[in-house]
Amino acid sequence: MLYTFSQAHYSVAELNHWFAGLTADDAVVLWQDGVYLPLHHPTLLPLSGIKLFALEPDVHARGLSERYAGLAIEVIDYPMLVSVSETYFPQIAL
C-alpha cells in the first residue's frame, strides 16, 4: 500500500495510528507540505523497513534540500513517483 502525506501538521497520535499498521510491503511518500514531517517529527521517521520517499520539487521549493541530505529518505522526481505508485497500491492520501 502507498501512503501519501501532504500536510505539515499531523498529531503524534494520528501519525502513530497510521505508522503502526505499516509493513515492509508499504511505502510512504511525503509531498506538498508533508515534506516538513521529518523536521517536525524526527523521532517518528525514518520507519524501520518501510520505503520512505519525498517529492524533490516540494523539497526544493521549500528550501529543504540541505536538511534532507542526512535523512534516510529517498528524494524522488515525478517519473519516479509514477513508478512508486505503480509498485505500491492501493493508495491512501492523507
Backbone as JSON, one array per atom type, in Angstrom:
{
  "sequence": "MLYTFSQAHYSVAELNHWFAGLTADDAVVLWQDGVYLPLHHPTLLPLSGIKLFALEPDVHARGLSERYAGLAIEVIDYPMLVSVSETYFPQIAL",
  "N": [[0.84, -1.16, 0.0], [0.41, 2.29, -0.62], [1.09, 5.17, 1.1], [0.4, 8.55, 1.23], [1.46, 11.63, 2.42], [0.47, 14.89, 2.8], [0.36, 17.16, 4.33], [1.69, 19.53, 6.71], [1.29, 19.39, 9.41], [0.37, 16.97, 11.52], [-1.17, 15.24, 14.17], [0.7, 13.63, 16.78], [-0.5, 11.33, 17.7], [-2.19, 10.67, 15.53], [-0.29, 10.19, 13.51], [1.12, 8.05, 14.68], [-0.94, 6.18, 14.69], [-1.3, 5.66, 11.89], [1.31, 4.86, 11.15], [1.73, 2.59, 12.71], [0.44, 0.51, 11.46], [1.91, -0.04, 9.2], [3.8, -2.09, 6.94], [6.62, -3.99, 5.66], [5.92, -4.18, 3.04], [4.82, -1.82, 2.32], [4.84, 1.69, 1.38], [5.81, 5.1, 1.93], [5.08, 8.33, 0.85], [6.12, 11.6, 0.98], [4.81, 14.71, 0.27], [3.97, 17.95, -1.12], [3.24, 20.05, 1.6], [3.82, 18.01, 3.29], [6.46, 17.3, 3.24], [7.67, 18.52, 5.34], [7.33, 16.91, 7.55], [9.47, 15.09, 8.51], [11.06, 16.94, 9.78], [9.45, 18.1, 11.68], [8.73, 15.91, 13.2], [11.05, 14.25, 14.08], [11.64, 11.95, 15.58], [9.81, 10.05, 14.85], [10.3, 9.35, 12.26], [13.02, 7.94, 10.42], [11.07, 5.12, 9.31], [11.4, 1.86, 10.3], [12.36, -0.49, 7.95], [10.49, 0.37, 6.1], [9.78, 1.75, 2.97], [10.61, 5.01, 2.28], [9.85, 8.05, 0.85], [10.34, 11.32, -0.58], [9.0, 14.0, -2.4], [10.91, 15.55, -4.78], [10.56, 18.18, -6.12], [8.93, 19.48, -4.22], [10.47, 19.4, -1.89], [12.67, 20.92, -2.74], [11.39, 23.38, -3.44], [10.69, 24.36, -0.98], [13.05, 24.92, 0.18], [14.48, 22.9, 1.48], [16.43, 21.09, 0.77], [19.13, 20.81, 1.71], [18.66, 20.14, 4.37], [17.53, 17.68, 4.11], [19.61, 16.12, 3.36], [20.99, 14.42, 5.21], [19.1, 12.59, 5.94], [17.31, 9.46, 6.06], [15.7, 9.22, 3.73], [14.47, 8.81, 0.56], [14.77, 11.08, -1.99], [12.7, 11.87, -4.61], [11.84, 12.27, -8.12], [9.17, 13.31, -10.4], [8.8, 11.25, -12.47], [9.81, 9.01, -11.06], [8.0, 8.97, -8.96], [5.71, 8.12, -10.28], [6.51, 5.51, -10.88], [6.78, 4.48, -8.26], [4.12, 4.66, -7.43], [2.98, 2.8, -9.11], [4.12, 0.48, -8.17], [3.43, 0.26, -5.45], [0.33, -0.21, -4.24], [-3.09, -0.38, -3.2], [-3.62, 3.23, -2.87], [-3.48, 5.49, -0.14], [-4.34, 8.66, 0.6], [-3.33, 11.17, 2.71]],
  "CA": [[0.0, 0.0, 0.0], [1.13, 3.55, -0.69], [0.54, 6.23, 1.93], [0.96, 9.85, 0.89], [1.2, 12.66, 3.42], [0.6, 16.18, 2.11], [0.23, 18.27, 5.26], [2.84, 19.72, 7.59], [0.94, 19.18, 10.82], [-0.49, 15.88, 11.94], [-0.91, 14.97, 15.58], [1.54, 12.46, 17.01], [-1.42, 10.19, 17.8], [-2.62, 10.3, 14.18], [0.86, 9.58, 12.82], [1.35, 6.74, 15.28], [-2.01, 5.3, 14.2], [-1.02, 5.24, 10.52], [2.6, 4.18, 11.06], [1.66, 1.3, 13.4], [-0.05, -0.52, 10.55], [2.77, -0.21, 8.02], [4.64, -3.28, 6.85], [7.7, -3.86, 4.67], [5.3, -4.13, 1.71], [4.22, -0.5, 2.16], [5.73, 2.83, 1.14], [5.29, 6.41, 2.32], [5.56, 9.46, 0.06], [5.87, 12.93, 1.54], [4.73, 15.67, -0.82], [3.44, 19.25, -0.72], [3.79, 20.41, 2.9], [4.2, 16.8, 4.02], [7.92, 17.19, 3.29], [8.11, 19.05, 6.63], [7.14, 15.93, 8.62], [10.7, 14.62, 9.17], [11.62, 18.02, 10.58], [8.53, 18.31, 12.8], [8.64, 14.67, 13.98], [12.25, 13.47, 13.76], [11.71, 10.66, 16.27], [8.89, 9.11, 14.22], [10.85, 8.98, 10.96], [12.51, 7.0, 9.43], [10.35, 3.94, 9.76], [12.22, 0.69, 10.07], [11.93, -1.41, 6.92], [9.48, 0.96, 5.22], [10.32, 2.64, 1.93], [10.2, 6.38, 2.58], [10.2, 8.93, -0.25], [9.87, 12.7, -0.57], [8.97, 14.52, -3.76], [12.0, 16.53, -4.93], [10.14, 19.56, -6.36], [8.4, 20.05, -2.99], [11.62, 19.59, -1.0], [13.43, 22.04, -3.29], [10.6, 24.61, -3.38], [10.64, 24.82, 0.41], [14.42, 25.17, 0.63], [14.83, 21.86, 2.44], [17.37, 20.12, 0.19], [20.27, 20.58, 2.61], [18.17, 19.49, 5.6], [17.21, 16.3, 3.76], [20.85, 15.43, 2.98], [21.37, 13.39, 6.16], [17.95, 11.76, 6.31], [17.14, 8.18, 5.36], [14.52, 9.4, 2.91], [14.86, 8.95, -0.84], [14.12, 12.2, -2.66], [12.38, 11.37, -5.95], [11.22, 13.19, -9.06], [7.85, 12.86, -10.84], [8.81, 9.92, -13.09], [9.98, 8.0, -10.02], [6.73, 8.91, -8.23], [4.83, 7.25, -11.08], [6.99, 4.14, -10.66], [6.42, 4.1, -6.89], [2.67, 4.48, -7.36], [2.68, 1.54, -9.81], [4.63, -0.62, -7.38], [2.71, 0.19, -4.18], [-1.06, 0.17, -4.41], [-3.74, 0.9, -3.47], [-3.05, 4.42, -2.24], [-4.24, 6.26, 0.84], [-3.83, 10.03, 0.65], [-3.65, 11.81, 4.0]],
  "C": [[0.89, 1.24, 0.0], [0.38, 4.58, 0.16], [1.2, 7.53, 1.53], [0.51, 10.87, 1.93], [1.47, 14.02, 2.8], [0.55, 17.38, 3.05], [1.45, 18.34, 6.19], [2.54, 19.32, 9.03], [-0.09, 18.07, 10.97], [-0.2, 15.68, 13.42], [-0.04, 13.73, 15.69], [0.66, 11.21, 17.08], [-1.86, 9.72, 16.42], [-1.49, 9.63, 13.41], [1.15, 8.19, 13.37], [0.31, 5.74, 14.81], [-1.68, 4.77, 12.81], [0.28, 4.43, 10.45], [2.57, 2.8, 11.71], [1.22, 0.18, 12.47], [0.81, -0.78, 9.34], [3.59, -1.49, 8.11], [5.73, -3.03, 5.81], [7.17, -3.83, 3.24], [4.69, -2.76, 1.4], [5.29, 0.55, 1.88], [5.01, 4.1, 1.57], [5.92, 7.45, 1.4], [5.14, 10.74, 0.76], [5.87, 13.91, 0.38], [4.0, 16.91, -0.32], [4.04, 19.6, 0.63], [4.15, 19.2, 3.76], [5.71, 16.61, 4.1], [8.49, 17.79, 4.58], [8.03, 18.01, 7.75], [8.43, 15.43, 9.27], [11.34, 15.69, 10.06], [10.76, 18.28, 11.81], [8.49, 17.11, 13.74], [9.85, 13.78, 13.73], [12.33, 12.12, 14.46], [10.78, 9.62, 15.65], [9.43, 8.6, 12.9], [12.35, 8.82, 11.1], [11.83, 5.81, 10.09], [11.16, 2.71, 9.37], [11.61, -0.23, 9.01], [10.92, -0.87, 5.93], [10.18, 1.86, 4.2], [9.74, 4.03, 2.16], [10.75, 7.31, 1.5], [9.68, 10.33, 0.01], [9.98, 13.23, -2.0], [9.93, 15.69, -3.89], [11.51, 17.95, -5.21], [9.6, 20.24, -5.09], [9.51, 20.31, -1.97], [12.4, 20.83, -1.44], [12.69, 23.36, -3.13], [10.55, 25.2, -1.98], [12.03, 25.03, 1.01], [14.92, 24.13, 1.62], [15.87, 20.86, 1.94], [18.52, 19.81, 1.11], [19.84, 19.85, 3.87], [17.82, 18.03, 5.35], [18.48, 15.49, 3.51], [21.2, 14.28, 3.93], [20.25, 12.44, 6.54], [17.89, 10.48, 5.48], [15.84, 8.19, 4.56], [15.0, 9.61, 1.48], [14.06, 10.09, -1.47], [13.96, 11.81, -4.13], [11.75, 12.46, -6.8], [9.88, 12.6, -9.51], [7.86, 11.51, -11.55], [8.98, 8.78, -12.06], [8.71, 7.87, -9.18], [5.74, 8.01, -8.97], [5.22, 5.79, -10.86], [6.61, 3.64, -9.27], [4.92, 3.82, -6.79], [2.21, 3.22, -8.11], [3.08, 0.32, -8.98], [3.81, -0.84, -6.1], [1.29, 0.69, -4.39], [-1.9, -0.77, -3.54], [-3.08, 2.03, -2.7], [-4.03, 5.02, -1.25], [-3.58, 7.63, 0.91], [-4.3, 10.69, 1.93], [-3.21, 13.25, 4.01]]
}
